[in-house]
Amino acid sequence: MAGMRFGYWTPMFGGWLRNVDDEQTPFSFEHVKEIAQTAERIGFDLTLIAELNLNDIKGQEGPSFDAWELAAAIAAVTSTQEIMTAVRPGYHLPAVAAKRAATIDEISGGRFSLNVVSAWWAEEARQYGGIFSEHDDRYRRSLEFVSILKGLWAETPFSFDGEYYSLSGTYLSPKPRRAPVVYAGGESEGGKQAIARFADAYVTHGGTPDELRAKVADLTARRAQVTDAPFQSFGMAAYAIVRDTEEEAQAELERITDVRGGAAYESYQDFISKSQLDTKVDLRDYSVSNRGLRPDLVGTPDQVARRVLEFSDAGVDLLLLQFSPHLREMQRFGEQVIPRVRELEARG
């Protein structure tokens, strides 16, 4: 089995913690640039750039970068990392998204990929005019959206006539250097059925090794029912806390999960009611996004490295990590955990 790939979430909100106001993660492109260039140097393979017009972490009045503009900028100042940018079909015209993706792919030299997100935040859609229909309808829209992207990247001219979109004789040039990998995640029955058909790779919220083993088996079987091409990757979100001692790591975990509520939790009800999740998310879990605490990447470098290998054994080959303070803790992970993982992988 190939080694684990390590990705990080670009901190487009200025931080990842709902209970900590000052995370020493400045909201600026200069800091994002420093993080991206440092990540390449210390062994990270990929960055994920979330797409939310409102700040999901600090509250809707907080700052939030545009994902696609930020992706283009990161592409221009990096040279090796894959740049996975989220796209929500309810906020984009598919042909325009295909054009923008081809452009960023050219800027990056063929390193661009997409995370198709069918959306969950009704209040954001209200404020920004996004299309927000019932749950399974959003996944059916995503299926057509991706069909158009892939068609435009491969054919000229391209035509499409569906329930949501219609194109006739559309030209797209230049084409991407390689067709961007399409990642997607979902836990509902309708979501998994759609993703098995339109995605190239599966990504999911954080879970335990047993939960991920079951998800990998389930999605692998669903994929085999609709195509001979297996998923290229299985990724998982996680939040990492690495300290010299287990006691120090647990103390940091307690600090960041000191639930106080308030503006940072405005999106909580939308998240749990508009998504169809297979695991209950309480407010303590919601202190960190995307169920990042559930994988339990908390402890000493050796403990965390061994935990990473448990997910490899479960079929996960990509970790999408969050840290706080992002730069300092990402550096700690890159310098202390990734080399230990590589040693364990080499031993077999």
C-alpha positions in Angstrom: 0.0 0.0 0.0 1.3 3.5 -0.8 2.2 5.7 2.1 -0.2 8.1 3.8 -0.5 11.5 2.2 -0.7 14.5 4.5 -2.9 17.5 3.7 -3.8 20.5 5.7 -6.8 22.9 5.6 -5.8 26.3 4.6 -6.9 28.6 7.5 -9.2 30.8 5.4 -11.0 31.9 8.5 -8.0 32.9 10.5 -8.2 29.8 12.7 -10.1 26.6 13.4 -11.3 26.8 17.1 -14.7 28.0 18.1 -13.7 28.4 21.7 -10.5 30.4 21.3 -10.6 33.9 20.1 -6.9 34.6 19.4 -5.3 31.5 17.7 -2.1 33.3 16.7 -3.2 32.7 13.1 -3.4 36.1 11.4 -6.1 36.5 8.8 -3.9 37.6 5.9 -2.6 36.3 2.6 1.0 36.7 3.7 0.4 34.2 6.6 -1.5 31.8 4.2 1.5 32.1 1.9 4.0 31.3 4.7 1.9 28.3 5.7 1.7 27.0 2.2 5.5 27.3 1.5 6.4 25.9 4.9 4.0 22.9 4.3 5.8 22.0 1.1 9.2 22.1 2.8 8.2 19.8 5.7 6.4 17.1 3.9 2.8 18.0 3.3 1.3 16.8 0.0 -1.9 18.8 -0.3 -4.0 21.7 0.9 -7.8 21.8 1.1 -9.4 25.3 0.7 -12.9 25.3 2.0 -15.6 27.4 0.3 -17.8 29.4 2.7 -18.8 33.0 2.2 -19.6 33.4 5.9 -17.2 32.5 8.7 -18.2 29.1 10.0 -15.7 29.1 12.8 -15.7 32.6 14.4 -19.3 33.6 13.6 -20.8 35.1 10.5 -19.5 38.6 11.2 -16.0 37.3 11.1 -13.7 37.4 8.0 -13.6 34.7 5.3 -11.5 34.6 2.1 -13.0 33.5 -1.3 -11.8 30.0 -1.9 -11.1 30.2 -5.6 -9.2 33.5 -5.5 -7.1 32.1 -2.6 -6.5 28.9 -4.5 -5.1 30.8 -7.5 -2.8 32.8 -5.3 -1.5 29.7 -3.5 -1.0 28.0 -6.8 1.2 30.9 -7.9 3.5 30.8 -4.8 3.9 27.0 -4.5 5.4 24.3 -6.7 4.6 20.8 -5.5 1.5 20.5 -3.3 -1.9 19.5 -4.7 -4.5 22.3 -4.3 -7.9 21.0 -3.6 -10.5 23.7 -3.7 -14.1 23.2 -2.6 -16.9 24.0 -5.0 -20.6 24.1 -4.2 -22.8 23.7 -7.3 -25.5 26.0 -5.9 -23.2 29.0 -6.1 -21.6 28.4 -9.5 -22.4 28.1 -13.2 -20.8 24.8 -14.2 -19.2 26.0 -17.5 -17.7 29.0 -15.7 -16.5 26.8 -12.9 -14.9 24.5 -15.5 -13.1 27.5 -17.0 -11.9 28.8 -13.7 -10.6 25.3 -12.8 -8.7 25.0 -16.0 -7.1 28.4 -15.4 -6.0 27.6 -11.9 -4.8 24.2 -13.2 -2.5 26.1 -15.6 -1.3 28.5 -12.9 -0.4 25.5 -10.7 1.2 23.4 -13.5 -1.4 20.6 -13.2 -1.8 20.5 -9.4 -5.5 21.5 -9.1 -8.3 19.3 -7.8 -11.9 19.9 -6.6 -13.9 19.0 -3.5 -17.5 19.0 -4.5 -19.7 20.0 -1.5 -23.4 19.8 -1.9 -23.9 22.5 0.9 -25.6 22.5 4.3 -25.8 26.1 5.6 -29.2 27.5 4.8 -28.5 30.9 6.3 -25.4 31.5 4.1 -27.5 30.6 1.0 -30.1 33.1 2.1 -27.6 35.9 2.5 -25.6 35.1 -0.7 -28.4 33.9 -3.0 -27.1 30.4 -3.3 -29.5 27.6 -4.5 -30.4 25.6 -1.4 -33.0 22.9 -2.1 -33.9 19.7 -0.2 -31.0 17.4 0.7 -31.1 14.7 -2.0 -31.9 17.3 -4.7 -28.6 19.0 -3.9 -26.7 15.8 -4.7 -28.6 15.2 -7.9 -27.6 18.7 -8.9 -23.9 17.9 -8.0 -24.1 14.8 -10.3 -25.1 17.0 -13.3 -22.6 19.7 -12.3 -19.6 17.3 -12.3 -20.8 15.7 -15.6 -20.5 19.1 -17.2 -17.1 19.8 -15.7 -15.7 16.5 -17.0 -17.4 16.9 -20.3 -16.0 20.3 -20.9 -12.5 19.3 -19.8 -12.5 16.4 -22.3 -14.6 17.4 -25.3 -14.9 20.5 -27.7 -17.6 21.5 -28.3 -19.6 20.0 -25.5 -23.4 19.8 -25.1 -25.5 18.7 -22.2 -29.3 18.6 -21.5 -30.3 17.7 -18.0 -32.8 18.5 -15.2 -30.7 21.4 -13.8 -28.4 22.5 -16.6 -28.4 22.8 -20.4 -25.4 23.6 -22.7 -25.2 23.5 -26.5 -22.0 23.4 -28.4 -19.9 25.0 -25.6 -16.1 25.5 -26.2 -13.6 25.4 -23.4 -10.0 26.2 -24.0 -7.4 25.7 -22.7 -8.1 22.3 -21.2 -6.6 21.4 -17.9 -3.1 19.7 -18.2 -4.8 16.8 -16.5 -8.4 16.4 -15.5 -8.7 17.6 -11.9 -9.4 14.8 -9.5 -13.0 15.3 -8.1 -13.3 14.5 -4.4 -16.6 14.4 -2.5 -18.0 13.4 0.8 -21.5 12.5 2.2 -23.0 10.1 4.7 -26.7 9.9 3.7 -28.0 7.2 1.4 -28.7 9.6 -1.4 -25.3 11.3 -1.0 -23.3 8.0 -1.1 -25.2 6.8 -4.1 -24.5 10.0 -6.0 -20.8 10.2 -5.0 -20.2 6.7 -6.1 -21.2 7.8 -9.6 -19.6 11.2 -10.0 -16.5 11.4 -7.7 -13.0 10.1 -8.3 -12.2 10.0 -4.6 -14.0 10.0 -1.3 -13.4 12.3 1.7 -15.2 12.2 5.0 -15.5 13.8 8.4 -13.3 12.4 11.2 -14.0 9.0 12.7 -12.5 6.1 14.4 -10.4 3.4 12.5 -13.4 1.0 12.7 -15.8 3.6 11.4 -13.4 4.4 8.5 -12.9 0.8 7.7 -16.6 0.4 7.3 -17.0 3.5 5.2 -14.2 2.4 2.9 -15.7 -1.0 2.4 -19.2 0.5 1.8 -18.1 3.1 -0.7 -15.8 0.6 -2.5 -18.7 -1.7 -3.0 -21.0 1.1 -4.1 -18.4 2.2 -6.6 -18.0 -1.3 -8.0 -21.7 -1.4 -8.8 -21.5 1.6 -11.1 -18.0 1.5 -12.7 -14.9 -0.6 -13.1 -12.7 2.4 -12.0 -12.1 2.3 -8.2 -11.9 5.4 -6.1 -8.4 6.9 -6.4 -8.3 7.9 -2.7 -10.0 7.8 0.7 -9.4 10.9 2.8 -10.4 11.9 6.3 -10.5 15.2 8.2 -8.8 15.4 11.6 -7.5 17.8 14.1 -4.0 17.1 15.5 -2.6 17.9 19.0 1.0 16.8 19.4 2.9 17.4 22.6 6.0 16.0 24.4 3.8 14.2 26.9 0.4 12.7 26.8 -0.6 14.9 29.8 0.3 18.0 27.9 -1.7 16.9 24.9 -4.8 16.1 27.0 -4.5 19.5 28.8 -4.6 21.2 25.4 -7.6 19.2 24.3 -9.5 20.3 27.5 -8.6 23.9 26.8 -9.9 24.0 23.2 -13.2 22.1 24.1 -14.2 24.5 26.9 -17.7 25.1 25.4 -19.1 28.6 25.9 -21.4 28.8 23.0 -22.1 32.2 21.4 -21.6 33.6 17.9 -19.2 30.8 16.8 -22.0 28.3 17.2 -24.5 30.1 15.0 -24.1 27.5 12.3 -24.5 24.4 14.6 -28.2 23.9 14.2 -28.0 24.2 10.4 -25.1 21.8 10.3 -26.8 19.1 12.3 -30.3 19.6 10.7 -29.5 20.2 7.1 -26.9 17.4 6.9 -27.7 13.8 7.2 -24.8 12.6 9.3 -24.1 9.0 10.4 -22.5 10.1 13.7 -24.0 12.4 16.3 -22.1 15.7 16.7 -22.4 17.4 20.1 -21.3 20.9 21.0 -18.0 19.7 22.4 -17.2 17.9 19.1 -18.3 21.1 17.3 -15.5 23.0 19.0 -13.4 21.8 16.1 -14.9 21.5 12.6 -15.6 18.3 10.6 -15.6 16.0 13.6 -11.8 16.6 13.7 -11.4 15.3 17.3 -13.0 11.9 16.7 -9.9 10.4 15.1 -8.0 11.1 18.4 -4.7 12.3 16.9 -3.9 13.6 20.3 -0.7 12.6 22.2 3.1 12.3 21.8 4.7 12.1 18.4 5.0 8.4 18.7 1.4 7.9 19.8 0.0 10.0 17.0 2.2 8.3 14.4 1.0 4.9 15.5 -2.6 6.2 15.3 -2.0 7.4 11.8 -1.0 3.9 10.8 -4.2 2.5 12.2 -6.1 4.6 9.7 -3.8 3.4 6.9 -4.7 -0.1 7.9 -8.4 0.9 7.7 -8.0 2.0 4.1 -7.4 5.8 4.6 -4.6 7.2 2.4 -5.1 10.9 2.9 -5.4 12.9 6.1 -6.7 16.5 5.9 -5.4 18.1 9.1 -6.2 21.2 11.1 -4.0 22.8 13.7 -3.9 25.7 16.1 -1.9 27.9 16.1 -1.8 26.6 12.6 1.8 27.4 11.5 3.5 26.4 14.7 1.6 23.2 15.2 1.8 22.2 11.5 5.6 22.6 11.8 5.6 20.4 14.9 3.6 17.7 13.1 5.8 17.9 10.0 9.0 17.6 11.9 8.0 15.1 14.6 5.2 13.0 13.3 5.6 12.6 9.5 9.1 11.2 9.8 8.0 8.7 12.4 5.1 7.6 10.1 7.6 7.1 7.3 9.8 5.0 9.5 6.8 2.8 10.5 5.7 2.5 6.9 9.2 1.4 5.9 9.2 -1.3 8.5 6.0 -2.7 7.0 
